[in-house]
Amino acid sequence: MTKRFALGIFEDEDVLLHAVENVREAGVKIYEVFTPFPIHGIDDAMGIERSRLPIAAFFFGLTGLSFALWMQIYMLGFDWPMIIGGKPHIALPAFIPVSFELTVLFCCHGMVITFYTISKLYPRWKTPVLDVRSTDDKFVMAIEVNENTDMTKLTQILRDNGASEVNQKEMSKF
């Protein structure tokens, strides 16, 4: 599957931030913005909703806590009950360190896997990059185009909002 993009190259992050707002107001749908460092407020300007990753983290942590408690209660209470220091077989205060550690372990691993899956950051031989300068010193606004897109109008909108260059690029794997 091949996708075509119009790339607006910007020199400054403040110009890019205002350009994102103006381009969206003009009715153009922005595919993605690539920057060499995080820009405060770009998510709001692009209209990106807040992530639901914390909800997933909560459920991964809850799964880790449940597994830790089940494992310890089963091992020390039913499978191999031993009286240690005169405590009962199922002593919940003694389970706190292991429960905490497994909660953190499940939560961290689950969030990393979920983040990579949602972001489509799968292992591959070559990562598609629209413009290599976006990793160094330029800011790139990518707009997906099709056969119905008026490129002269789009180019003019990007130039009017501070783009130093406007290029087209075709990507086969994205």
C-alpha positions as a Markdown table, in Angstrom:
| # | Residue | x | y | z |
|---|---|---|---|---|
| 1 | Met | 0.0 | 0.0 | 0.0 |
| 2 | Thr | 1.5 | 3.3 | -1.1 |
| 3 | Lys | 0.7 | 6.6 | 0.6 |
| 4 | Arg | 1.5 | 10.1 | -0.7 |
| 5 | Phe | 2.4 | 13.0 | 1.6 |
| 6 | Ala | 2.9 | 16.7 | 1.3 |
| 7 | Leu | 5.7 | 17.7 | 3.7 |
| 8 | Gly | 5.9 | 21.2 | 5.1 |
| 9 | Ile | 9.4 | 21.8 | 6.5 |
| 10 | Phe | 9.6 | 24.5 | 9.2 |
| 11 | Glu | 12.7 | 26.1 | 10.8 |
| 12 | Asp | 11.2 | 27.1 | 14.2 |
| 13 | Glu | 8.9 | 25.3 | 16.7 |
| 14 | Asp | 6.8 | 28.4 | 17.4 |
| 15 | Val | 6.1 | 29.0 | 13.7 |
| 16 | Leu | 5.2 | 25.3 | 13.4 |
| 17 | Leu | 2.8 | 25.5 | 16.4 |
| 18 | His | 0.9 | 28.4 | 14.9 |
| 19 | Ala | 1.0 | 26.8 | 11.5 |
| 20 | Val | -0.7 | 23.6 | 12.9 |
| 21 | Glu | -3.5 | 25.7 | 14.3 |
| 22 | Asn | -3.9 | 27.7 | 11.1 |
| 23 | Val | -3.7 | 24.7 | 8.8 |
| 24 | Arg | -6.4 | 22.9 | 10.8 |
| 25 | Glu | -8.6 | 26.0 | 10.7 |
| 26 | Ala | -8.3 | 25.9 | 6.9 |
| 27 | Gly | -9.8 | 22.5 | 6.9 |
| 28 | Val | -6.7 | 20.5 | 6.2 |
| 29 | Lys | -6.3 | 17.2 | 8.1 |
| 30 | Ile | -2.7 | 16.8 | 9.4 |
| 31 | Tyr | -1.4 | 13.2 | 9.3 |
| 32 | Glu | 1.5 | 13.8 | 11.7 |
| 33 | Val | 4.1 | 16.3 | 12.9 |
| 34 | Phe | 7.7 | 15.1 | 13.3 |
| 35 | Thr | 10.0 | 17.1 | 15.5 |
| 36 | Pro | 13.5 | 16.6 | 16.8 |
| 37 | Phe | 12.3 | 17.3 | 20.4 |
| 38 | Pro | 8.9 | 17.5 | 22.2 |
| 39 | Ile | 7.0 | 20.7 | 21.7 |
| 40 | His | 4.7 | 21.8 | 24.5 |
| 41 | Gly | 1.1 | 22.3 | 23.3 |
| 42 | Ile | 1.4 | 20.5 | 20.0 |
| 43 | Asp | -1.0 | 17.7 | 21.1 |
| 44 | Asp | -3.7 | 20.3 | 21.8 |
| 45 | Ala | -3.0 | 22.2 | 18.6 |
| 46 | Met | -3.4 | 19.0 | 16.6 |
| 47 | Gly | -6.5 | 17.9 | 18.4 |
| 48 | Ile | -5.0 | 14.7 | 19.7 |
| 49 | Glu | -7.1 | 13.2 | 22.5 |
| 50 | Arg | -5.6 | 12.3 | 25.9 |
| 51 | Ser | -4.0 | 8.8 | 25.9 |
| 52 | Arg | -5.9 | 5.9 | 27.5 |
| 53 | Leu | -2.6 | 4.2 | 28.4 |
| 54 | Pro | -3.0 | 5.0 | 32.1 |
| 55 | Ile | -6.2 | 2.9 | 32.1 |
| 56 | Ala | -4.2 | 0.0 | 30.6 |
| 57 | Ala | -1.5 | 0.5 | 33.2 |
| 58 | Phe | -4.0 | 0.3 | 36.0 |
| 59 | Phe | -5.4 | -3.0 | 34.7 |
| 60 | Phe | -1.9 | -4.4 | 34.2 |
| 61 | Gly | -1.0 | -3.5 | 37.7 |
| 62 | Leu | -4.2 | -5.0 | 39.0 |
| 63 | Thr | -3.4 | -8.2 | 37.1 |
| 64 | Gly | 0.1 | -8.3 | 38.7 |
| 65 | Leu | -1.2 | -7.7 | 42.2 |
| 66 | Ser | -3.9 | -10.5 | 41.7 |
| 67 | Phe | -1.3 | -12.9 | 40.4 |
| 68 | Ala | 1.1 | -12.1 | 43.2 |
| 69 | Leu | -1.5 | -12.7 | 45.9 |
| 70 | Trp | -2.9 | -15.8 | 44.3 |
| 71 | Met | 0.6 | -17.3 | 43.9 |
| 72 | Gln | 1.7 | -16.6 | 47.5 |
| 73 | Ile | -1.6 | -17.7 | 49.0 |
| 74 | Tyr | -1.5 | -20.9 | 46.9 |
| 75 | Met | 2.1 | -21.7 | 47.6 |
| 76 | Leu | 2.3 | -20.9 | 51.3 |
| 77 | Gly | -1.3 | -21.8 | 52.2 |
| 78 | Phe | -2.2 | -24.9 | 50.2 |
| 79 | Asp | 0.7 | -26.4 | 48.1 |
| 80 | Trp | 3.5 | -26.4 | 50.7 |
| 81 | Pro | 2.2 | -24.9 | 54.0 |
| 82 | Met | 5.0 | -24.1 | 56.5 |
| 83 | Ile | 4.9 | -22.4 | 59.8 |
| 84 | Ile | 7.5 | -19.7 | 59.7 |
| 85 | Gly | 8.1 | -17.7 | 62.9 |
| 86 | Gly | 4.8 | -18.7 | 64.3 |
| 87 | Lys | 2.8 | -16.8 | 61.7 |
| 88 | Pro | -0.3 | -18.2 | 60.0 |
| 89 | His | 0.0 | -19.9 | 56.6 |
| 90 | Ile | -1.7 | -17.0 | 54.9 |
| 91 | Ala | -0.1 | -13.8 | 56.4 |
| 92 | Leu | -1.0 | -10.9 | 54.1 |
| 93 | Pro | 1.5 | -8.4 | 55.7 |
| 94 | Ala | 4.4 | -10.7 | 54.7 |
| 95 | Phe | 3.1 | -10.7 | 51.1 |
| 96 | Ile | 3.4 | -6.9 | 50.6 |
| 97 | Pro | 7.0 | -6.8 | 49.1 |
| 98 | Val | 6.4 | -9.6 | 46.6 |
| 99 | Ser | 3.0 | -8.2 | 45.7 |
| 100 | Phe | 4.4 | -4.7 | 45.1 |
| 101 | Glu | 7.2 | -6.1 | 42.9 |
| 102 | Leu | 5.0 | -8.2 | 40.7 |
| 103 | Thr | 2.5 | -5.3 | 40.4 |
| 104 | Val | 5.3 | -3.0 | 39.1 |
| 105 | Leu | 6.7 | -5.8 | 36.9 |
| 106 | Phe | 3.4 | -6.6 | 35.2 |
| 107 | Cys | 2.5 | -2.9 | 34.9 |
| 108 | Cys | 5.9 | -1.9 | 33.2 |
| 109 | His | 6.0 | -4.8 | 30.8 |
| 110 | Gly | 2.4 | -4.5 | 29.9 |
| 111 | Met | 2.7 | -0.7 | 29.2 |
| 112 | Val | 5.8 | -1.2 | 27.0 |
| 113 | Ile | 4.1 | -3.9 | 25.0 |
| 114 | Thr | 0.9 | -1.9 | 24.7 |
| 115 | Phe | 2.7 | 1.3 | 23.7 |
| 116 | Tyr | 4.7 | -0.4 | 21.0 |
| 117 | Thr | 1.6 | -2.1 | 19.7 |
| 118 | Ile | -0.5 | 1.1 | 19.6 |
| 119 | Ser | 2.4 | 3.1 | 18.0 |
| 120 | Lys | 3.1 | 0.3 | 15.5 |
| 121 | Leu | 6.8 | 0.2 | 16.5 |
| 122 | Tyr | 7.3 | -3.3 | 15.4 |
| 123 | Pro | 10.8 | -4.7 | 14.8 |
| 124 | Arg | 11.7 | -4.2 | 11.1 |
| 125 | Trp | 14.8 | -3.9 | 9.0 |
| 126 | Lys | 14.2 | -0.3 | 8.0 |
| 127 | Thr | 12.1 | 2.3 | 9.8 |
| 128 | Pro | 10.2 | 4.6 | 7.4 |
| 129 | Val | 11.2 | 8.2 | 7.8 |
| 130 | Leu | 9.5 | 10.9 | 5.7 |
| 131 | Asp | 12.4 | 13.4 | 6.1 |
| 132 | Val | 15.6 | 12.7 | 7.9 |
| 133 | Arg | 16.1 | 16.3 | 8.9 |
| 134 | Ser | 13.2 | 15.9 | 11.3 |
| 135 | Thr | 15.6 | 14.0 | 13.6 |
| 136 | Asp | 18.2 | 16.8 | 13.6 |
| 137 | Asp | 17.1 | 20.4 | 13.2 |
| 138 | Lys | 13.9 | 20.7 | 11.2 |
| 139 | Phe | 10.2 | 20.4 | 12.0 |
| 140 | Val | 8.1 | 18.4 | 9.5 |
| 141 | Met | 4.3 | 18.6 | 9.0 |
| 142 | Ala | 3.0 | 15.6 | 7.0 |
| 143 | Ile | -0.3 | 15.9 | 5.2 |
| 144 | Glu | -1.7 | 12.8 | 3.4 |
| 145 | Val | -2.7 | 13.7 | -0.1 |
| 146 | Asn | -4.7 | 11.8 | -2.7 |
| 147 | Glu | -5.7 | 12.4 | -6.3 |
| 148 | Asn | -8.4 | 14.9 | -5.3 |
| 149 | Thr | -6.0 | 17.2 | -3.3 |
| 150 | Asp | -5.3 | 20.6 | -4.8 |
| 151 | Met | -1.5 | 20.7 | -4.3 |
| 152 | Thr | -1.1 | 24.3 | -5.4 |
| 153 | Lys | -3.6 | 25.4 | -2.7 |
| 154 | Leu | -2.1 | 23.2 | -0.1 |
| 155 | Thr | 1.4 | 24.4 | -0.9 |
| 156 | Gln | 0.2 | 28.0 | -0.7 |
| 157 | Ile | -1.4 | 27.4 | 2.7 |
| 158 | Leu | 1.8 | 25.8 | 4.1 |
| 159 | Arg | 4.0 | 28.6 | 2.7 |
| 160 | Asp | 1.7 | 31.3 | 4.1 |
| 161 | Asn | 2.0 | 29.7 | 7.5 |
| 162 | Gly | 5.8 | 29.8 | 7.5 |
| 163 | Ala | 7.0 | 26.6 | 5.8 |
| 164 | Ser | 10.5 | 27.1 | 4.3 |
| 165 | Glu | 10.0 | 24.1 | 1.9 |
| 166 | Val | 7.1 | 22.0 | 0.7 |
| 167 | Asn | 7.9 | 18.6 | -0.7 |
| 168 | Gln | 6.0 | 15.6 | -1.8 |
| 169 | Lys | 7.0 | 12.1 | -0.8 |
| 170 | Glu | 5.6 | 8.6 | -1.5 |
| 171 | Met | 6.0 | 5.9 | 1.1 |
| 172 | Ser | 5.3 | 2.2 | 0.3 |
| 173 | Lys | 5.5 | 1.0 | 3.9 |
| 174 | Phe | 4.0 | 3.2 | 6.6 |
